[in-house]
Amino acid sequence: AKPAVRTFTVQNISRTKRLLIGCDALDPTGPFCVLNAFRELRPGEQHEVLVYYAPERECHSYEVLTLRAGRSRASVRLSGVGVRPTVAIRSDHMVASDGGGGALGGGGGGGNLLDIGDVQVGDVISQTFTLVNTSAFEVNYRITIDESGDENAASAAAAGAGRGGGGK
């Protein structure tokens, strides 16, 4: 999935005191990261906090960001859902492969293959197929043709089509 950045604002509501804002460390192996540094806030001043979310797999993620200012603490609950973009090919000329499934996207190859059949060198053949977005969000994709003659390379090029798209 496409990484996301969300923002929230903290404000020093004191009328007289400057506050040095900080936070406890988030899980360094987790999908959340604070992108900007904290600083001292004068009375009434605000600071925008940027939180980056980049899941490495399909999952629900939860973490608590604890903000500190002197002896005060405030907790911000962070949550996100990692999703994988997938597309499927629909055609009357599909042949099952070892992987089964028919969906293209991140991880786990296999799926169904579009069988163009035997074509004599120099001849041209066309085949109609439909690419179906099976994700719950918009998917950007690119179709490339592998002209190397390597059957596995052609399959790998098609399997990469659903990756890197991301939702909006």
DSSP file with accessible surface (Angstrom, degrees, kcal/mol):
  #  RESIDUE AA STRUCTURE BP1 BP2  ACC     N-H-->O    O-->H-N    N-H-->O    O-->H-N    TCO  KAPPA ALPHA  PHI   PSI    X-CA   Y-CA   Z-CA
    1    1 A A              0   0   60      0, 0.0    83,-0.1     0, 0.0    81,-0.0   0.000 360.0 360.0 360.0 162.3    0.0    0.0    0.0
    2    2 A K        -     0   0  123      1,-0.1   165,-0.1    52,-0.0    81,-0.1  -0.600 360.0-113.6 -78.4 130.7    1.0    3.6   -0.4
    3    3 A P        -     0   0   61      0, 0.0     2,-0.3     0, 0.0    51,-0.2  -0.254  33.6-150.3 -60.4 154.6    2.5    5.1    2.7
    4    4 A A  E     -A   53   0A  27     49,-2.5    49,-3.1     2,-0.0     2,-0.4  -0.952  10.7-153.8-130.8 149.0    0.5    7.9    4.3
    5    5 A V  E     -A   52   0A  66     -2,-0.3     2,-0.3    47,-0.2    47,-0.2  -0.989  15.3-176.7-120.9 129.1    1.3   11.0    6.4
    6    6 A R  E     -A   51   0A 178     45,-2.7    45,-3.1    -2,-0.4     2,-0.3  -0.926   8.5-153.1-121.8 151.9   -1.2   12.4    8.8
    7    7 A T  E     +A   50   0A  73     -2,-0.3     2,-0.3    43,-0.2    43,-0.2  -0.889  13.8 176.1-124.2 152.9   -0.9   15.6   10.9
    8    8 A F  E     -A   49   0A  51     41,-1.7    41,-3.5    -2,-0.3     2,-0.4  -0.959  24.6-124.2-146.2 162.8   -2.3   16.9   14.2
    9    9 A T  E     -A   48   0A  75     -2,-0.3     2,-0.4    39,-0.2    39,-0.2  -0.903  13.5-164.2-115.6 136.4   -1.6   20.0   16.1
   10   10 A V  E     -A   47   0A  22     37,-2.8    37,-2.8    -2,-0.4     2,-0.4  -0.907  13.1-164.7-112.1 147.1   -0.4   20.5   19.7
   11   11 A Q  E     -A   46   0A  99     -2,-0.4     2,-0.8    35,-0.2    35,-0.2  -0.993  23.7-129.3-134.8 139.6   -0.8   23.9   21.4
   12   12 A N        -     0   0    3     33,-2.6    32,-2.2    -2,-0.4    33,-0.0  -0.791  25.1-177.6 -82.9 108.7    0.7   25.4   24.5
   13   13 A I        +     0   0  145     -2,-0.8    -1,-0.1    30,-0.2     2,-0.1   0.426  44.0 114.6 -92.1   2.9   -2.4   26.7   26.3
   14   14 A S        -     0   0   34      3,-0.2    30,-0.5     1,-0.1     5,-0.1  -0.403  58.0-150.8 -68.4 149.0   -0.4   28.2   29.2
   15   15 A R  S    S+     0   0  235     28,-0.1    -1,-0.1    -2,-0.1     3,-0.0   0.637  90.9  15.4 -92.2 -16.4   -0.5   32.0   29.4
   16   16 A T  S    S+     0   0  121      1,-0.1     2,-0.3    26,-0.1    -2,-0.0   0.641 104.7  82.0-130.8 -25.9    2.9   32.4   31.0
   17   17 A K        -     0   0  138     25,-0.1     2,-0.3     2,-0.0    -3,-0.2  -0.712  60.1-139.4 -98.5 140.3    5.1   29.3   30.6
   18   18 A R        -     0   0  140     -2,-0.3     2,-0.4    24,-0.1    24,-0.2  -0.689  24.9-152.0 -82.5 144.3    7.2   28.1   27.7
   19   19 A L  E     -C   41   0B  46     22,-2.5    22,-3.5    -2,-0.3     2,-0.8  -0.979  12.0-144.7-125.4 132.5    6.9   24.3   27.2
   20   20 A L  E     -C   40   0B 120     -2,-0.4    50,-0.6    20,-0.3     2,-0.3  -0.847  25.7-152.7 -91.1 113.7    9.4   21.9   25.7
   21   21 A I  E     +D   69   0C  19     18,-1.5     2,-0.3    -2,-0.8    48,-0.2  -0.679  26.7 150.9 -90.3 140.4    7.4   19.3   23.8
   22   22 A G  E     -D   68   0C  15     46,-2.4    46,-3.1    -2,-0.3     2,-0.3  -0.880  26.7-139.0-150.7-177.6    8.7   15.8   23.3
   23   23 A C  E     -D   67   0C  31     44,-0.3    44,-0.2    -2,-0.3     2,-0.2  -0.991  22.1-106.1-149.5 155.5    7.5   12.3   22.9
   24   24 A D        -     0   0   69     42,-2.4    42,-0.3    -2,-0.3     2,-0.1  -0.527  54.9 -89.6 -75.3 152.0    8.3    8.7   24.0
   25   25 A A        -     0   0  100     -2,-0.2     2,-0.2    40,-0.1    -1,-0.1  -0.345  37.2-136.2 -65.8 139.8    9.8    6.6   21.3
   26   26 A L        -     0   0   26      1,-0.1    -1,-0.1    -3,-0.1    39,-0.1  -0.483  46.1 -71.4 -84.2 166.2    7.5    4.6   19.0
   27   27 A D    >   -     0   0   76      1,-0.2     3,-1.6    -2,-0.2     5,-0.2  -0.419  43.1-148.2 -59.2 117.1    8.3    0.9   18.2
   28   28 A P  T 3  S+     0   0  128      0, 0.0    -1,-0.2     0, 0.0    -2,-0.0   0.714  97.7  47.1 -66.5 -17.9   11.3    1.2   15.8
   29   29 A T  T 3  S+     0   0  123      2,-0.0    -2,-0.1     0, 0.0    -3,-0.0   0.426  97.9  96.9 -98.7   0.9   10.2   -1.9   13.9
   30   30 A G  S <  S-     0   0   26     -3,-1.6    33,-0.0     2,-0.2    -4,-0.0  -0.250  85.5-109.7 -86.2 176.4    6.6   -0.7   13.7
   31   31 A P  S    S+     0   0   32      0, 0.0    23,-2.3     0, 0.0     2,-0.3   0.562  90.3  84.0 -84.9  -7.6    4.8    1.0   10.8
   32   32 A F  E     +B   53   0A  12     -5,-0.2     2,-0.3    21,-0.2    21,-0.2  -0.763  49.4 169.7-101.6 145.9    4.5    4.4   12.5
   33   33 A C  E     -B   52   0A  61     19,-1.8    19,-3.5    -2,-0.3     2,-0.5  -0.982  32.9-129.4-151.8 136.0    7.1    7.1   12.7
   34   34 A V  E     -B   51   0A  33     -2,-0.3    17,-0.2    17,-0.2    -8,-0.0  -0.784  22.7-165.3 -85.0 125.7    7.1   10.8   13.8
   35   35 A L        +     0   0   88     15,-2.8     2,-0.3    -2,-0.5    -1,-0.1   0.758  59.8  53.2 -87.4 -27.9    8.7   12.8   10.9
   36   36 A N  S    S-     0   0   42     14,-0.6     2,-0.2     1,-0.0    14,-0.1  -0.780  80.6-109.7-115.9 158.6    9.4   16.1   12.5
   37   37 A A        -     0   0   84     -2,-0.3     2,-0.2     1,-0.1   -15,-0.1  -0.489  29.1-124.8 -81.0 149.7   11.3   17.3   15.6
   38   38 A F        -     0   0   41     -2,-0.2     2,-0.3   -17,-0.1   -16,-0.1  -0.561  32.0-176.6 -87.6 160.0    9.6   18.7   18.6
   39   39 A R        -     0   0  103     -2,-0.2   -18,-1.5   -20,-0.1     2,-0.2  -0.887  34.4 -72.0-147.4 175.9   10.5   22.2   19.9
   40   40 A E  E     -C   20   0B  88     -2,-0.3     2,-0.5   -20,-0.2   -20,-0.3  -0.554  44.9-149.8 -76.1 136.9    9.8   24.6   22.7
   41   41 A L  E     -C   19   0B   0    -22,-3.5   -22,-2.5    -2,-0.2     3,-0.1  -0.938   3.6-141.8-111.9 129.6    6.5   26.3   22.4
   42   42 A R    >   -     0   0  126     -2,-0.5     3,-2.4   -24,-0.2   -30,-0.3  -0.391  52.6 -64.6 -76.0 163.5    5.8   29.9   23.7
   43   43 A P  T 3  S+     0   0   54      0, 0.0    -1,-0.2     0, 0.0   -30,-0.2  -0.243 125.5   7.7 -52.0 129.9    2.5   30.6   25.4
   44   44 A G  T 3  S+     0   0   41    -32,-2.2   -31,-0.1   -30,-0.5     2,-0.1   0.284  98.4 133.9  81.6 -10.1   -0.4   30.2   22.8
   45   45 A E    <   -     0   0   42     -3,-2.4   -33,-2.6   -34,-0.1     2,-0.3  -0.406  42.3-148.0 -76.7 151.4    2.0   28.8   20.2
   46   46 A Q  E     -A   11   0A 106    -35,-0.2     2,-0.4    -3,-0.1   -35,-0.2  -0.810   7.5-161.2-117.0 157.3    1.1   25.7   18.1
   47   47 A H  E     -A   10   0A  16    -37,-2.8   -37,-2.8    -2,-0.3     2,-0.5  -0.995  15.0-137.8-139.5 130.5    3.2   22.9   16.6
   48   48 A E  E     -A    9   0A 103     -2,-0.4     2,-0.5   -39,-0.2   -39,-0.2  -0.764  16.6-152.3 -89.6 128.2    2.1   20.5   13.8
   49   49 A V  E     -A    8   0A   0    -41,-3.5   -41,-1.7    -2,-0.5     2,-0.5  -0.875   4.0-153.1-102.9 130.0    3.1   16.9   14.3
   50   50 A L  E     -A    7   0A  49     -2,-0.5   -15,-2.8   -43,-0.2   -14,-0.6  -0.910   9.4-169.4-106.8 123.2    3.6   14.7   11.2
   51   51 A V  E     -AB   6  34A   9    -45,-3.1   -45,-2.7    -2,-0.5     2,-0.4  -0.956   7.4-154.0-115.6 127.7    3.1   11.0   11.6
   52   52 A Y  E     -AB   5  33A  83    -19,-3.5   -19,-1.8    -2,-0.5     2,-0.5  -0.830   5.6-165.3-102.1 134.9    4.2    8.6    8.8
   53   53 A Y  E     +AB   4  32A  27    -49,-3.1   -49,-2.5    -2,-0.4   -21,-0.2  -0.981  18.1 159.7-125.1 118.7    2.5    5.2    8.3
   54   54 A A        -     0   0   28    -23,-2.3     2,-0.1    -2,-0.5    28,-0.1  -0.709  19.3-164.6-139.2  85.4    4.1    2.6    6.1
   55   55 A P        -     0   0   23      0, 0.0    28,-0.1     0, 0.0     3,-0.1  -0.401  12.2-154.6 -69.8 148.0    2.9   -1.0    6.8
   56   56 A E  S    S+     0   0  193     -2,-0.1     2,-0.3     1,-0.1     0, 0.0   0.415  75.7  17.5-100.7  -1.9    5.0   -3.8    5.3
   57   57 A R  S    S-     0   0  181      2,-0.1     2,-0.5    27,-0.0    25,-0.1  -0.961  97.0 -74.1-156.4 171.2    2.1   -6.3    5.2
   58   58 A E  S    S+     0   0  103     -2,-0.3     2,-0.3    23,-0.1    25,-0.2  -0.630  79.6 110.7 -73.5 118.9   -1.7   -6.5    5.2
   59   59 A C  E     - E   0  82C  29     23,-0.8    23,-3.6    -2,-0.5     2,-0.5  -0.970  69.5 -98.1-174.4 165.6   -2.7   -5.9    8.8
   60   60 A H  E     - E   0  81C 125     -2,-0.3     2,-0.4    21,-0.2    21,-0.2  -0.869  41.7-159.3 -93.8 132.2   -4.4   -3.6   11.3
   61   61 A S  E     + E   0  80C  11     19,-3.2    19,-2.0    -2,-0.5     2,-0.4  -0.944  13.3 177.6-119.6 138.4   -1.8   -1.5   13.2
   62   62 A Y  E     + E   0  79C 170     -2,-0.4     2,-0.3    17,-0.2    17,-0.2  -0.998   8.6 154.0-137.9 139.8   -2.2    0.2   16.5
   63   63 A E  E     - E   0  78C  38     15,-2.2    15,-3.7    -2,-0.4     2,-0.5  -0.975  33.5-128.2-157.9 157.7    0.2    2.2   18.6
   64   64 A V  E     - E   0  77C  72     -2,-0.3     2,-0.6    13,-0.2    13,-0.2  -0.950  13.6-155.3-114.1 125.4    0.1    4.9   21.3
   65   65 A L  E     - E   0  76C   0     11,-3.1    11,-2.7    -2,-0.5     2,-0.6  -0.892  12.3-155.3 -96.9 118.6    2.2    8.1   20.8
   66   66 A T  E     - E   0  75C  30     -2,-0.6   -42,-2.4   -42,-0.3     2,-0.3  -0.872   5.1-158.0-101.0 117.4    2.9    9.6   24.2
   67   67 A L  E     -DE  23  74C  15      7,-3.4     7,-2.0    -2,-0.6     2,-0.4  -0.723   7.1-157.7 -91.5 144.0    3.6   13.4   24.2
   68   68 A R  E     +DE  22  73C  85    -46,-3.1   -46,-2.4    -2,-0.3     2,-0.3  -0.959  21.3 168.1-124.4 141.4    5.5   15.0   27.1
   69   69 A A  E >  S-DE  21  72C  16      3,-1.9     3,-2.1    -2,-0.4     2,-0.2  -0.816  72.5 -53.6-148.3 101.3    5.6   18.6   28.2
   70   70 A G  T 3  S-     0   0   63    -50,-0.6    -1,-0.1    -2,-0.3   -51,-0.0  -0.461 121.6 -20.6  64.8-125.8    7.2   19.0   31.7
   71   71 A R  T 3  S+     0   0  244     -2,-0.2    -1,-0.3    -3,-0.1     2,-0.2   0.451 118.9 100.2 -92.6  -1.7    5.4   16.6   34.0
   72   72 A S  E <   -E   69   0C  83     -3,-2.1    -3,-1.9     2,-0.0     2,-0.3  -0.572  51.6-167.7 -87.3 150.5    2.3   16.4   31.8
   73   73 A R  E     -E   68   0C 146     -2,-0.2     2,-0.4    -5,-0.2    -5,-0.2  -0.984   7.1-174.3-134.9 146.1    1.6   13.6   29.4
   74   74 A A  E     -E   67   0C  53     -7,-2.0    -7,-3.4    -2,-0.3     2,-0.4  -0.996  15.0-144.6-140.2 137.0   -1.0   13.2   26.6
   75   75 A S  E     -E   66   0C  85     -2,-0.4     2,-0.5    -9,-0.2    -9,-0.2  -0.865   8.4-167.0-106.8 136.3   -1.6   10.0   24.6
   76   76 A V  E     -E   65   0C  38    -11,-2.7   -11,-3.1    -2,-0.4     2,-0.5  -0.988  17.6-140.2-119.7 120.2   -2.5    9.9   20.9
   77   77 A R  E     -E   64   0C 216     -2,-0.5     2,-0.4   -13,-0.2   -13,-0.2  -0.719  17.3-161.1 -84.1 124.0   -3.8    6.6   19.6
   78   78 A L  E     +E   63   0C  18    -15,-3.7   -15,-2.2    -2,-0.5     2,-0.3  -0.865  15.5 168.0-104.6 137.4   -2.5    5.8   16.2
   79   79 A S  E     +E   62   0C  85     -2,-0.4     2,-0.3   -17,-0.2   -17,-0.2  -0.993   3.5 162.1-147.2 151.5   -4.1    3.2   13.9
   80   80 A G  E     -E   61   0C  16    -19,-2.0   -19,-3.2    -2,-0.3     2,-0.5  -0.980  28.5-131.4-160.5 162.5   -3.9    2.2   10.3
   81   81 A V  E     -E   60   0C  78     -2,-0.3     2,-0.5   -21,-0.2   -21,-0.2  -0.984  16.6-146.0-125.4 118.9   -4.8   -0.6    8.0
   82   82 A G  E     -E   59   0C   4    -23,-3.6   -23,-0.8    -2,-0.5     2,-0.3  -0.732  25.6-179.9 -82.4 126.7   -2.2   -2.1    5.6
   83   83 A V        -     0   0   54     -2,-0.5    84,-0.1   -25,-0.2    52,-0.0  -0.901  21.5-136.6-127.0 156.8   -3.9   -3.2    2.3
   84   84 A R        -     0   0   95     -2,-0.3     2,-0.2   -83,-0.1    79,-0.1  -0.957  20.8-126.2-115.5 129.0   -2.5   -4.8   -0.8
   85   85 A P        +     0   0    6      0, 0.0    21,-0.8     0, 0.0     2,-0.3  -0.508  34.9 179.9 -70.9 137.3   -3.6   -3.6   -4.3
   86   86 A T  E     -F  105   0D  31     -2,-0.2    48,-1.5    19,-0.2    49,-0.7  -0.996  13.7-176.6-139.4 145.9   -4.9   -6.5   -6.4
   87   87 A V  E     -FG 104 133D   3     17,-2.1    17,-3.9    -2,-0.3     2,-0.3  -0.944  12.2-149.4-133.4 157.1   -6.3   -6.8   -9.9
   88   88 A A  E     -FG 103 132D   3     44,-2.6    44,-3.3    -2,-0.3     2,-0.5  -0.942  11.5-132.1-126.7 150.5   -7.7   -9.8  -11.8
   89   89 A I  E     - G   0 131D  27     13,-1.0     2,-0.5    -2,-0.3    42,-0.2  -0.887  19.3-165.7-102.0 131.5   -7.7  -10.7  -15.5
   90   90 A R  E     + G   0 130D 130     40,-2.8    40,-2.6    -2,-0.5     2,-0.3  -0.974  26.3 132.7-118.5 128.9  -10.9  -11.9  -17.0
   91   91 A S    >   -     0   0   29     -2,-0.5     3,-0.7    38,-0.2    38,-0.1  -0.972  61.4-119.0-164.4 158.9  -11.0  -13.6  -20.4
   92   92 A D  T 3  S+     0   0  162     36,-0.3    37,-0.1    -2,-0.3    -1,-0.0   0.528 111.0  62.2 -77.3  -5.9  -12.4  -16.6  -22.2
   93   93 A H  T 3  S+     0   0   87     35,-0.2    22,-3.0     2,-0.0     2,-0.3  -0.124  72.2 136.7-115.4  38.2   -8.8  -17.7  -22.9
   94   94 A M  E <   -H  114   0E  51     -3,-0.7     2,-0.4    20,-0.2    20,-0.2  -0.637  32.7-165.9 -89.8 142.1   -7.6  -18.2  -19.3
   95   95 A V  E     -H  113   0E  64     18,-2.9    18,-3.1    -2,-0.3     2,-0.1  -0.990  25.1-115.3-126.1 133.5   -5.5  -21.2  -18.3
   96   96 A A  E     -H  112   0E  81     -2,-0.4     2,-0.2    16,-0.2    16,-0.2  -0.431  31.2-162.2 -68.1 139.3   -4.9  -22.2  -14.7
   97   97 A S    >   -     0   0   30     14,-0.8     3,-0.6    -2,-0.1    14,-0.2  -0.584  38.3 -89.4-109.7-178.8   -1.3  -22.1  -13.5
   98   98 A D  T 3  S+     0   0  177      1,-0.2    14,-0.1    -2,-0.2    -2,-0.0   0.820 122.0  53.9 -61.9 -32.1    0.3  -23.7  -10.5
   99   99 A G  T 3  S-     0   0   50     12,-0.3    -1,-0.2     1,-0.1    13,-0.1   0.767  87.9-164.3 -78.9 -25.9   -0.5  -20.8   -8.1
  100  100 A G    <   +     0   0   35     11,-0.7     2,-0.5    -3,-0.6    11,-0.5   0.062  50.3  91.0  65.8 173.4   -4.2  -20.6   -8.8
  101  101 A G  S    S-     0   0   77     10,-0.2    -1,-0.1     1,-0.2     3,-0.1  -0.223  72.2-131.4 104.0 -50.2   -6.3  -17.5   -7.8
  102  102 A G        +     0   0    7     -2,-0.5   -13,-1.0     1,-0.2     2,-0.4   0.501  65.6 120.0  81.7   0.0   -6.2  -15.3  -10.8
  103  103 A A  E     -F   88   0D  49     -3,-0.2     2,-0.4   -15,-0.2   -15,-0.2  -0.797  47.8-154.1-103.1 143.1   -5.3  -12.1   -8.9
  104  104 A L  E     +F   87   0D  22    -17,-3.9   -17,-2.1    -2,-0.4     2,-0.3  -0.906  42.1  93.3-109.3 144.8   -2.2  -10.1   -9.5
  105  105 A G  E    S-F   86   0D  12     -2,-0.4    58,-0.2    54,-0.3   -19,-0.2  -0.990  71.3 -13.8 165.1-165.5   -0.6   -7.9   -6.8
  106  106 A G  S    S-     0   0   18    -21,-0.8    54,-0.1    -2,-0.3   -22,-0.0  -0.366 103.5  -8.4 -65.2 131.5    2.0   -7.8   -4.1
  107  107 A G  S    S+     0   0   40     -2,-0.1    -2,-0.1    52,-0.0   -23,-0.0   0.449  99.5  58.5  72.1 153.0    3.5  -11.1   -3.0
  108  108 A G        -     0   0   77     -4,-0.1    -3,-0.1     3,-0.0    -9,-0.0   0.967  66.5-149.7  60.1  86.1    2.6  -14.7   -3.8
  109  109 A G        +     0   0   67     -5,-0.1     2,-0.2     2,-0.0    -6,-0.1   0.410  52.8  84.7 -63.1-149.4    2.8  -15.3   -7.6
  110  110 A G        +     0   0   41     -9,-0.1     2,-0.2    -8,-0.1    -9,-0.1  -0.583  39.6 134.0  86.6-152.9    0.7  -17.8   -9.4
  111  111 A G        -     0   0    2    -11,-0.5   -14,-0.8    -2,-0.2   -11,-0.7  -0.522  63.4 -43.4  99.3-171.7   -2.7  -17.0  -10.6
  112  112 A N  E     -H   96   0E  56    -16,-0.2     2,-0.4    -2,-0.2   -16,-0.2  -0.630  52.4-136.0 -94.4 156.4   -4.2  -17.7  -14.0
  113  113 A L  E     -H   95   0E  76    -18,-3.1   -18,-2.9    -2,-0.2     2,-0.7  -0.880  12.9-125.5-113.5 144.2   -2.5  -17.1  -17.3
  114  114 A L  E     -H   94   0E  44     -2,-0.4     2,-0.8   -20,-0.2   -20,-0.2  -0.779  28.3-146.3 -85.7 114.5   -3.9  -15.6  -20.5
  115  115 A D        +     0   0   85    -22,-3.0     3,-0.1    -2,-0.7    -1,-0.0  -0.751  24.5 175.1 -90.6 109.7   -3.3  -18.2  -23.2
  116  116 A I        -     0   0   70     -2,-0.8    -1,-0.2     1,-0.2     2,-0.1   0.730  37.4-143.1 -81.7 -23.3   -2.6  -16.5  -26.5
  117  117 A G        -     0   0   39    -24,-0.1     2,-0.3     2,-0.1    -1,-0.2  -0.344  42.1 -26.9  88.1-174.7   -1.9  -19.9  -28.1
  118  118 A D        -     0   0  173     -2,-0.1     2,-0.4    -3,-0.1    -3,-0.0  -0.590  60.7-175.0 -77.9 133.5    0.7  -20.7  -30.8
  119  119 A V        -     0   0   63     -2,-0.3     2,-0.2     4,-0.0     3,-0.1  -0.996  23.6-125.8-132.4 127.0    1.7  -17.8  -33.0
  120  120 A Q    >   -     0   0  144     -2,-0.4     3,-2.5     1,-0.1    -2,-0.0  -0.467  41.4 -93.4 -70.8 140.7    4.1  -18.2  -35.9
  121  121 A V  T 3  S+     0   0  146      1,-0.3    -1,-0.1    -2,-0.2     3,-0.1  -0.275 114.3  22.6 -54.7 132.1    7.0  -15.8  -35.9
  122  122 A G  T 3  S+     0   0   74      1,-0.4    -1,-0.3    -3,-0.1     2,-0.1   0.131  99.9 110.5  94.7 -20.8    6.2  -12.7  -37.9
  123  123 A D    <   -     0   0  100     -3,-2.5     2,-0.4     1,-0.0    -1,-0.4  -0.472  59.8-138.5 -81.9 160.7    2.4  -13.1  -37.5
  124  124 A V        +     0   0  142     -2,-0.1     2,-0.3    -3,-0.1    -4,-0.1  -0.964  21.7 177.0-121.1 136.6    0.3  -10.8  -35.3
  125  125 A I        -     0   0   88     -2,-0.4     2,-0.4    -6,-0.1    -6,-0.0  -0.976  11.7-155.1-135.2 148.7   -2.5  -12.0  -33.0
  126  126 A S        -     0   0  104     -2,-0.3     2,-0.4   -10,-0.1    -2,-0.0  -0.940   6.1-171.1-124.8 152.0   -4.7  -10.1  -30.7
  127  127 A Q        -     0   0   47     -2,-0.4     2,-0.4     2,-0.0   -11,-0.1  -0.997  16.2-138.4-141.4 132.5   -6.5  -11.2  -27.6
  128  128 A T        +     0   0  119     -2,-0.4   -36,-0.3     2,-0.0     2,-0.3  -0.776  30.0 161.4 -96.3 135.5   -9.1   -9.2  -25.6
  129  129 A F        -     0   0   74     -2,-0.4     2,-0.4   -38,-0.1   -38,-0.2  -0.957  30.2-130.4-145.0 163.1   -9.1   -9.3  -21.8
  130  130 A T  E     -G   90   0D  83    -40,-2.6   -40,-2.8    -2,-0.3     2,-0.6  -0.973  10.4-147.0-119.2 131.7  -10.5   -7.2  -19.0
  131  131 A L  E     -G   89   0D  41     -2,-0.4     2,-0.5   -42,-0.2   -42,-0.2  -0.877  19.9-162.5 -96.0 122.1   -8.4   -6.0  -16.0
  132  132 A V  E     -G   88   0D  48    -44,-3.3   -44,-2.6    -2,-0.6     2,-0.8  -0.932  17.0-134.6-112.9 126.0  -10.7   -5.9  -12.9
  133  133 A N  E     +G   87   0D  72     -2,-0.5   -46,-0.2   -46,-0.2    -2,-0.0  -0.689  24.8 177.1 -76.2 111.4   -9.7   -3.9   -9.8
  134  134 A T        +     0   0   65    -48,-1.5   -47,-0.2    -2,-0.8    -1,-0.2   0.321  48.8 100.1 -98.6   7.9  -10.5   -6.4   -6.9
  135  135 A S  S    S-     0   0   24    -49,-0.7     4,-0.1     2,-0.2    -2,-0.0  -0.447  81.2-122.3 -86.2 166.5   -9.2   -4.0   -4.3
  136  136 A A  S    S+     0   0  109     -2,-0.1     2,-0.3     2,-0.1    -1,-0.1   0.275  94.6  42.0 -89.7  10.7  -11.4   -1.8   -2.1
  137  137 A F  S    S-     0   0   40     30,-0.0    -2,-0.2    29,-0.0    29,-0.1  -0.927 102.9 -67.9-148.9 169.6   -9.5    1.3   -3.4
  138  138 A E        -     0   0   93     -2,-0.3     2,-0.4    30,-0.2    -2,-0.1  -0.364  46.2-159.2 -65.0 138.5   -8.1    2.8   -6.6
  139  139 A V        -     0   0   13     26,-0.1     2,-0.4    -4,-0.1    28,-0.1  -0.986   6.7-151.4-123.5 127.9   -5.2    0.9   -8.1
  140  140 A N        +     0   0   79     -2,-0.4     2,-0.3    26,-0.3    26,-0.1  -0.786  27.4 172.8 -91.0 141.2   -2.7    2.4  -10.5
  141  141 A Y        -     0   0  130     -2,-0.4     2,-0.4    24,-0.1    21,-0.1  -0.942  25.0-152.4-145.9 166.1   -1.1   -0.2  -12.8
  142  142 A R        -     0   0  187     19,-0.5     2,-0.5    -2,-0.3    -2,-0.0  -0.992   9.8-151.6-141.8 133.4    1.2   -0.6  -15.8
  143  143 A I        -     0   0   95     -2,-0.4     2,-0.3    17,-0.0    15,-0.1  -0.919  18.1-177.2-106.8 129.7    1.1   -3.4  -18.4
  144  144 A T        -     0   0   69     -2,-0.5     2,-0.5    13,-0.1    17,-0.1  -0.916  20.6-134.2-124.0 152.7    4.4   -4.2  -20.1
  145  145 A I        -     0   0  141     -2,-0.3     2,-0.7    12,-0.1     9,-0.0  -0.925  12.5-147.4-107.1 128.6    5.2   -6.7  -22.9
  146  146 A D        +     0   0   54     -2,-0.5     3,-0.4     1,-0.1     8,-0.1  -0.847  16.6 179.4 -95.6 116.5    8.3   -8.9  -22.4
  147  147 A E        +     0   0  175     -2,-0.7    -1,-0.1     1,-0.2    -2,-0.0   0.191  55.6  98.4-102.2  17.1    9.8   -9.6  -25.8
  148  148 A S  S    S-     0   0   82      2,-0.2    -1,-0.2     1,-0.1     3,-0.1   0.650  89.8-123.4 -79.2 -15.8   12.7  -11.7  -24.6
  149  149 A G        +     0   0   72     -3,-0.4     2,-0.7     1,-0.3     3,-0.1   0.418  69.2 132.3  87.4  -1.8   10.9  -15.0  -25.3
  150  150 A D     >  -     0   0   82      1,-0.2     4,-1.9     2,-0.1    -1,-0.3  -0.743  46.7-156.8 -87.4 113.1   11.3  -16.1  -21.7
  151  151 A E  H  > S+     0   0  163     -2,-0.7     4,-1.8     1,-0.2    -1,-0.2   0.884  92.8  51.1 -57.9 -40.4    7.9  -17.4  -20.5
  152  152 A N  H  > S+     0   0  126      1,-0.2     4,-2.3     2,-0.2    -1,-0.2   0.883 107.0  53.4 -67.6 -36.4    8.8  -16.8  -16.8
  153  153 A A  H  > S+     0   0   30      2,-0.2     4,-2.4     1,-0.2    -1,-0.2   0.901 106.6  52.7 -65.1 -38.9    9.8  -13.2  -17.5
  154  154 A A  H  X S+     0   0   46     -4,-1.9     4,-1.8     1,-0.2    -1,-0.2   0.922 110.8  47.1 -63.6 -41.3    6.5  -12.5  -19.2
  155  155 A S  H  X S+     0   0   53     -4,-1.8     4,-2.3     1,-0.2    -2,-0.2   0.910 111.4  51.0 -65.3 -41.2    4.6  -13.8  -16.2
  156  156 A A  H  X S+     0   0   66     -4,-2.3     4,-1.5     1,-0.2    -2,-0.2   0.901 107.5  53.3 -65.1 -38.5    6.8  -11.8  -13.8
  157  157 A A  H  < S+     0   0   29     -4,-2.4     4,-0.3     1,-0.2    -1,-0.2   0.930 111.7  45.3 -62.8 -41.8    6.2   -8.6  -15.8
  158  158 A A  H >< S+     0   0   40     -4,-1.8     3,-1.6     1,-0.2     4,-0.3   0.903 108.5  56.7 -68.9 -38.8    2.4   -9.1  -15.5
  159  159 A A  H >< S+     0   0   22     -4,-2.3     3,-0.6     1,-0.3   -54,-0.3   0.820 102.1  56.9 -65.6 -26.6    2.6   -9.9  -11.8
  160  160 A G  G >< S+     0   0   30     -4,-1.5     3,-1.1     1,-0.2    -1,-0.3   0.596  82.7  89.5 -78.1  -8.0    4.3   -6.6  -11.1
  161  161 A A  G <  S+     0   0   10     -3,-1.6   -19,-0.5    -4,-0.3    -1,-0.2   0.838  87.2  45.9 -62.4 -34.3    1.4   -4.7  -12.6
  162  162 A G  G X  S+     0   0    0     -3,-0.6     3,-0.7    -4,-0.3     4,-0.3   0.572  93.6  99.2 -87.8  -7.1   -0.6   -4.4   -9.4
  163  163 A R  T <  S+     0   0  131     -3,-1.1   -77,-0.0     1,-0.2   -79,-0.0  -0.461  80.6  17.8 -80.6 153.2    2.3   -3.3   -7.2
  164  164 A G  T 3  S+     0   0   82     -2,-0.1    -1,-0.2   -79,-0.1   -23,-0.1   0.527  89.6 113.0  74.4   3.5    3.1    0.2   -6.1
  165  165 A G    <   -     0   0    6     -3,-0.7    -2,-0.1   -25,-0.1   -24,-0.1   0.993  48.6-179.5 -72.1 -69.8   -0.3    1.5   -7.0
  166  166 A G        -     0   0    3     -4,-0.3   -26,-0.3   -26,-0.1     2,-0.2   0.060  25.6 -88.3  85.6 160.9   -1.8    2.5   -3.7
  167  167 A G              0   0   25   -165,-0.1   -28,-0.1   -28,-0.1   -30,-0.0  -0.456 360.0 360.0-102.3 171.1   -5.1    3.9   -2.9
  168  168 A K              0   0  192     -2,-0.2   -30,-0.2   -29,-0.0    -2,-0.0  -0.869 360.0 360.0-119.3 360.0   -6.4    7.4   -2.6
